[in-house]
Amino acid sequence: MDIVRNDSFFQESLDLTYVPANETTRLYLEHMIPEQTVIDSEINTSPLDNSKSHKEGVSRTYKEFDGYHPIFAYIGQEGYMLNTELRAG
């Protein structure tokens, strides 16, 4: 959220009076989710196969191929992507 904190287009397009800090957003989201539905982040990952690509950061994934192991964060029932963290295998 810090990258859009001073972006007036982001704020106006979502009809927000202000854009909260990352920490504030995280606290709001944590309070919205019942404890029993919190899932370990390792389950919410999708390994990407980049075997034989020679790309930087490619390493062995738990699926036994070389690639990246990003974490995807979606919001809403429509599946809008909120954030992505690209990690090595």
Secondary structure by P-SEA (a helix, b strand, c coil): cccccccaaaaaaacccccccaaaaaaaaaaaccccccccccccbbbbbbcccccccccccccccbbbbbbbbbccccccccccccccc
